Amino acid sequence: MAKCQHCDAPNPEGYFNCPECGERASKPKWTPQFVVRENSPWATAIRKDQVGFSEMGVEDSIKRMNSNKQRS
């Protein structure tokens, strides 16, 4: 049976907040630091060198889409 992390009151319904003390009933499963960031204040949310994104200009993107349409 689930219990509150603060007051150890039973929480069989699994409420987010404890009905007895009103605090958060359980610890969070995920932390907010799961996004990998670079060491810059203007860093992107996901490091491109770890995921494998590529960058191209708008003109090149349009040309690539048009050539893919013509091949299909």
Secondary structure, DSSP 8 states (H G I E B T S, - for coil): --B-TTT--B-TT--SB-TTT-SBSS--SS-GGGS---SSTT--SS-HHHHT-----HHHHHHHHHHHHHH-
